Amino acid sequence: MRQRIVMSMLASVVLLAGALLGAGAGTARAADVPAEFGTDWHDPLTAAPPVARPHGTSCQVTLADAQFRDFTPYRGAYTPPTGCGDRWSKVVLRLDGTVKGRQYDRLGYLHVGGVEILRTSTPEPSPDGIAWHVEKDVTRYSDTFRGRRDVEMLIGNVVDDTYTGVIDVNVTLTFYAGRPAERTPDRVLTLADTPDGTTLTTPRNSERIVAEVYATGSGGGCEEFWYLTVADPASYSCKADHGPYREVQIKVDGRPAGIAAPYPNVWTGGWSDPFLWYVIPAPGAFDVRPIEYDLTPFAGLLDDGRPHRVEVSVVGVPSGQAGWSAPVNVLVWQDAHRDHLTGGLTEDKAGDIVNSSVYTPGSENRVDTRAGHGLTVSGYLDTSHGRVTTTVTRTLANTSVHRWTDGENTDGLDATWTDDQTVVTAGAGPARSTRTLRTYTMNGATTIGSDSRLRTELTLGDRASVSERRDGRRTAWSRLDDTYRGDASYLLDAPRDQRHAVGTSSERYRSYGSAGCYDHSLATAQGVLTRDRSGC
């Protein structure tokens, strides 16, 4: 896509609207769907399940109540709730936002005591105004919430005579008294900045260590659309030295500790087409899921009481080029019966990165990419319940076909990413293993016709399967399939009220397994909700 098409800040489009019409409570009939987008549309919705809330005593605390007009962070103070104790069965974050007028999609974060508990983006508003909300289970950060903390939140914004949308947000935490269903981390740590980089100092009795990284390509610029970049000599507007392969790595004291495939986030101006996202955002756009790395094999080294260097980098970003944000939290579970654990790292084996990106010029230019990487790390700890060995094996793969015409009037991508991780724990009882396979897909194209109408057709997939075993027997399993489809068009270089924009979108979120099932479908046409169905 030419540079103007590659920036998510630009406006966009959409197509015919009949096929997605359906019955459902609170949905429109075909006769109620307008021929084009108007000045208002349904508030943003996602098909993902709401956070389940337990019964019983609850307490609420306001974290932030702010307006964002520029790049000045909101700063406040957090005080733990009273009346709900200091142990909670669940902690739920809720963000409520409103915006009206004209505004780009914006990225944001929320920190409590330096810990990032939410990374988010915003919907683009209608002239008449919209409201949206985000819910997130943040029980894992309970250790952070037990003391008074500084709060910092930022949704960077620009308000002027053209872009008038002021973003209003209110963020709360609701605490539910009781014991959580799963043991929460005893400590939630952040990295310390030192002259030599960032360091981590863990408690000397840490028996499980998990790092989470909120890795996102920044708003605007080519790294927001890293999956479309090409290497020389391909004639495309977004370049990268080795093509579109990206990998988020974490190292401890210079040694490979974890690898992961980044999720291909699409914000609400993405693919040059805000009309695709006005009601249904791309999966994860409002609640960015962090990448998790099990660093337990390194616990024997980290438990020595000294600071250790921890680095996060994104493989594939052109040298000297910014464009990624990757804040890190570290979750630690401690051995309650020992003050100091000893152990060692027994294996740290990374394969070579395979990255082939082949350019074929023609009337339709083409780049075929095949890439991947593998890593195995293993280590042991002598704990109060015996010697425990943890082995983490992770394998990444990416295939994509990128096609575009001269001038980038047609620009399409068909891509798949897989991230396959197995964690095996042996000793101190039956051997346990958890395999998590994540698959991300993106298949779409943007076309500018001779009539200057831009059309985008796009399908996004976020899939996962998890299988837990004990002594080789499966004890729990789950499957997730979150699929978005959109088709939209509008007239380029026309005033907002003369774009004659049309578009349909849909999302189906399905999860099922040993713990039950959930199935929710949404569909829209010209900003009107035409389907809202639930049921397994």
N, C-alpha and C positions, 0 to 999 in steps of 0.2 A: 504494500500500500504506500502511496506517496506520503511524504512527511505529514501533510495535513490529515491524511487518513490514519496515520499511525498514532496520532496524539489523541488520548481519550478525552481531552478537553473539548474537542470539536463536536459540533452537533451531528445528528444522523437521521435514521429512517425506518420505513416499513411497508409491508405488502397487504394482499387481500385477506379478508377476515372470516370467511365462513366456516372453515373446517373444524375450528376448535370450539364452536358453540356447543354447550351441553347444559343439562339440567342440574340443579342443585340449590340448596337453601341459600338465599341471598344473592343469587347470580342473575344476570340479565337474560332476557329473551332476545332472539335474533332481531326483533323489531326495535329493541331498545339500543342496539349497538350503532353508534354514529358511523357515517361514511368515512370520516377522517378524524384524526385527533383534534380535540378542541382545546380550550384553555384550562381544563381541569380533568383529572382522571382519578381512578381508584388509588387509595393509599397503598404504599408498597406492602407486599406479602411474600412470605416464603412457605414452601410446603414442609419444611423441616419441623419436627415435633417440638412443642413447647417444653420447657424444663418441668419435669414432674416435681410437684411440691408436696412435702409431707404434711400430715395433720399435726395439730398441737400448737404449742406456744411459739410465737414468732415475734421478732423485733426488726424494725427498719431503721436504716441510717442513710442519710443523704451524703453521697460522695462529691457530687458536683452539680451546680445549677448555674449555667453559663451561657453567654452568647459569644459566638466566634465570628469576628469581622475581619481579622487579619491573622498574623502569625504569632500573636502574643498568647502564651500558655495560660490557662486557668490554674491558679494555685490556691490550695485550701488545706484543711487539716481534717484528719479522720480520728474519731474517738470510738472505741469499741462500744457495742450496745450494752444497755443494762436490762436485766430482767430475763436474759436468755442464757446465762452462764458463760463459760469460756470454751465449751465444746459444743459443736453444732452438727446436727445430722445432715444439714445442707445449708449452703450459702448461695443465694441467687442474685446475680447482678441484672439490673434492668436499666436500659437506656431508652428514654423517650425523647424524640426529636421532632422539630417542626422547621419548615423553611418554605418560603414563597418567593415568586418573582422569577429571576433568571440566575442560574448559578451552575458552575461546573461540579463534577463529582470531586469530593475531597477526602483525603486520608487522615486518620486520626489514631491516637493512642490514649490510654489511661494508665497511670502509674500510681501505686500505693506503696509508700516506703521504698521507692525505686524499683519495685516489682511490676512488670507489665502484666496487667490482668485482662486487658482488652486491646485488640488492634481491630480497627473498623474502617469502613468508608461510608460515604453518604449517598443517598439517592439524589437525582437531579429533580428540581421542583417544577410544579406547574405554575403558571402565572397566578392562579387563585390560591395556591398553597397546599402542602401535603403534611401528613404526620406519619411517623413510623416508630417502631420500637424494636429493640434487640434484647433477648434474654440469654444469659449464659450461666452455667453451673460453675461457680468459682470456689467450690468447697476445698479443692486442693491447695488453695492459698490461705487456709485457716490460720496457719502460724503467723502470717503477716497481719491478719486482722485482730490478733490478740493484744496488740499494743497501739498506742497513739502513733500515727504516721502522717508524714506529709503527703499531699495529693497533688498530682500534676496531670493535666489533661490538655491536649491540643488537637483541634481540627483546623489545620491551616486553611485560611480563607482569604479571598480578596473581594471587597465590596466597593463598587464605584458606580458611575452613572449607567453603565451597561449591565454589570453583574451585581444585581441588587439583593441577592438572597443572603440574609443574615441567618446563621444556623443557631437555633436555640436547642439546648439539650438539658435534660435533668437525668442524673444517674443515681440510683439507689442500690443498696445492698439489703436483702432480707435474710435474716438469720433464723433458723429453725432449731430449737433446743433439742438435744438428744445426741445419740451416738451415730456417726456416719456408717453407712453400709460397708464401706471399705476403709481401711486404715489410711488416714491422710498423712502427708509428709510431716515429719517432726520439725524440719527447718525448710524455709524457702530463702535461697541465697541469690545475690546478684554478683556480677563480676566487679572487681575493683580495678580502677585505672591506675597504672604505674608507669614510670618512664619507659619500661620495657614492653608495655602492652597491657593486656587485661589479665588479671590473676584471680584464682579461686582458692579459698582456704576452707576446707570442710571440717566438721567435727571429727575427732579422732576415732569415734566409734560408728562411723557411717557404714551401714551394711547394704544399702541400696542407693544409687545415685542416678538421677535422670535429669538431663538437660533438655530444655524446651527453647526453641528458636522461632521467633515470629518473623520468618523470612518473607519479604515482599519486594517485588520490583516497584520502584517509586513511580509516583504519578508523573505523566509526561515523559517524553524521551523514549529512546528505543528499548531501554531495559525494562520498561513496562510491558513491552511486547517482545521479550527476548526470544520467544519461540518462533518468531518470524525473521530473525536476523540471519544474514548470509555472509560468507567470506568472499574475499576477492578471488576471482575476477567477476563474480556475479554482479549484474547491473541492477542493484536494488538499493532503496534509500536507507535502509537500516543495516549497518555492517557490524560484524564481530569477527575477530581474528580466526576463529575456528568454527563458526556457524552457530546454530541455535542450542547446542547441548549446554545445560546448566546443571550444576550439582552443588548442594550445600554441604560443606565439610566442616567438621569440628575436630580440632587437634588438642591434645594435652601434652605440654612440654615438647611440642614439635612432632609428636607421634600421632598418626591417624587414629582417631577414636570413634568416628562415626561419619557416615555418608548418607545422603537422602536426596530424593527427587523433589524439587520445589513444586508446590501446587500452582498450576497456571491460572492465577487469579485474573478475573476480568471485572473491572470496575464499571460503574453505571454510565460511563460515556464510552465504554470500550467498543472496539471494532467499528469506530466512527458512527455509532448509532445509538444515541440515548433512547430512541423510541423502542428499542428492544427491551429496555430495562425499567421503564417507568413504573410498572407494577411489580413484576417479578425480577429480582436481581439475579445475577449468576450465583450459583452455589458458593457459599462462604464469603460473599462480598461484604456483608455487614458484620460477620463474626469470623475473623481470619483464624484458622486452626494452626496452632504452632506445630513445627516438626519436633518429634521427640527422639532423643538419643539415650539409650541405656548405657551409662558410663560405669556400671557396677564392676566390669572387669578391671577398671583402673582404681577401684577403691583401696586396694592394698598399697598403692603408691600415694593416693590422695590423703590417706589417713595418718600421714606422718606429722601433721600439725603445721606444715610449712605451706606458703603460697605456691601455687603451681600455675604456669602460664596456660591459658585457654584461648584459642583463636578460632573464630568462625570466618569462613571465606566462601565465596561463590565462584566455582570453577566456570570458566567460559566468558566472564566479563572482560571486555577489552582492557588491556593494561592502562592504568591511569584514569579509567573512566568510573565515575560514581554511578549510582542508580539502584542500589539495594540497601535495604534496612534489615538488620538481623539482631535485634536485642535478645539477650539470653537470661533466662531464669534457671536456677538449679534447685531441684527438689531432692531432699535428703531424708531417708528413713534411718533411724539410729537403733543400735542394739541396746536395749534397756538394761541389760545385765552386765555389760562391760564398758569401761571407760575408754579402752583403746583396743582396736583390732589391728592385726597384722595380716599380711598376705603379699601377693605378687602378681604381676602380669606375666602370663605364660605364652601367649601368642598374640601377635599383632601383624597380620598379613593382609596387605592390600595388593590387589592385582593391578595391572596397568589399565588405565582408562582407554577404552576403545572408542574412537570417534572418527567416523567416516562421513564426510559431507560432500557429495558429488554434484557439481553444477553441470546442467545440460542446457545450452542456449537454444533458442528457436523462436518461432512465432509465439509459443508459450514457453517461457523460461521455467526451468525446474531445478530444484535442489532436493536430493534424496539423502536423508540423514539416518545413520545407524550408529548408536552409541550406547555405552554402558560401563559399569564398573562393579567390582565386588570387594568386600572387606570382611575379615573374620578377626574378632578380638576375644580373648579368653583370659580369665584371671581367677584367683582364689582368695578367700578370706577365712581366717580362723575365728569363728564367732562363738558365742556362748552356747550355741546348739550344734557345734561341730564345724568341720571344714566344709565350705560351700564354694563350688566352682560355677561360674557364670560364663557362658559362651554366647556371643552375639554374632550372627551371620547376616549380612545384608547385601542384596544384589539389586542393582539398578539397570534399567534398560529404557531406551527411547528410540522410537522410529517415527519418521515424519516425511511427508511429501509436501513441498511448498511449490505452488505454481503461480506465475503471474505473467501478464502481458507487458509489452513495452508501454511505458507511461503509467503502469500499475493500475490501469482502469479495471482490470480484473485481477483479483488477488485472493488466493485460496490456500488453505492448510488442512491436511488430514494427519493428525498426530496422536500418538499413544505413549504414555509414560507408565512404567511399572516400578514399584518399590516393594521388594519382598524381604521381610525380616523375620528371623527365627531367633528366639531367646531361649536357651536351655539352661536350667538350674539343676545341679546334681549335688548330692550329699545332704546330710541332715534330713533324711526322709526320702520319700519317693521322688524319682526324677520328674521334673516338670518342664514343659515346653509350651511356648506360645508362638504361633506363626501368624503374622499379619501381612496380608498382600493387598496393597493399594494400587488401583489402576485409574489413571486420569486420561480422558479422551477429549479431543477438540477437532471438530470437522465443520468447516464453513468456508464461505467465500463472500467477498464484497465486490460488487460490479457497478461501474458507472456507465449508464447507457448513453446513446447519442442524444437523448432528450434531457441529459443532465440529471436524471434521477439516479440516486445511489440506493442500491438494494443490498441488504445483508441477510444471508441465511446461515444459521449457526446452531450446532448441537454440541452440548457440553456434557461430559459424564464424570461423576465422582463415585467410584466403587471401592468397596473394601470387603475382605473376608478375614475372619479371625477364628482360629481353632486352638483350643487349649487342651493339652493332654497331660495325663499323670500316669507314669509307668507305661507309656505307650497307648493308653486308653483315652479316647476323647471324652472330656468331661463337660465342655461347653463350646458353643460355636455361634457365629452370627454372620449375617450378610447385609450389605448396604448397597443400594443403587439409587443415586440421586441424579436425575437426568433433566436437563433444560433444553428446550427447543424454541427458536425464534426465527421470524421472517418479517423484515420491515423495509420500507422504502420511503424516500422523501426527495424533494426537489432541492438540489444544491444551490448555494449562493442566492438564496431567496430570503426575504424577511420571515421571521418566525411564523407569522400568521398567514404566510403564502406558500408554505412548504408542501401542503397537501399530503401530509404524512399519514400512512396507514401501517398497521403491524399487528401480528399475532404472536403470542408467546405462551409457553406451557412449562410446567415443572411437575415431575412425579418423584416423590421421595418414598422409597420402600426400604424397610429394614425388617429382618425376621431372623429367628434362630431359637436357641434353647430357652431364651428369656421371654419369648413372645414375638409379636409382630406389630408393625405400624405401616399404613399405606395411605398417602394423601396426594391428591392431584389438584392442580390449579390450571386454569387457562384464561387468557384475556384476548380481547380484540379492540383495537383503537383505545386502549386504556380502560376498558370496561371489563369487569370480572365476569366471565361466562361459564366457568366451572369451578366448583369447590366441593370435592368429594373425598370422603374418608371411609376407611373400612378395610379389614384384611380379608 
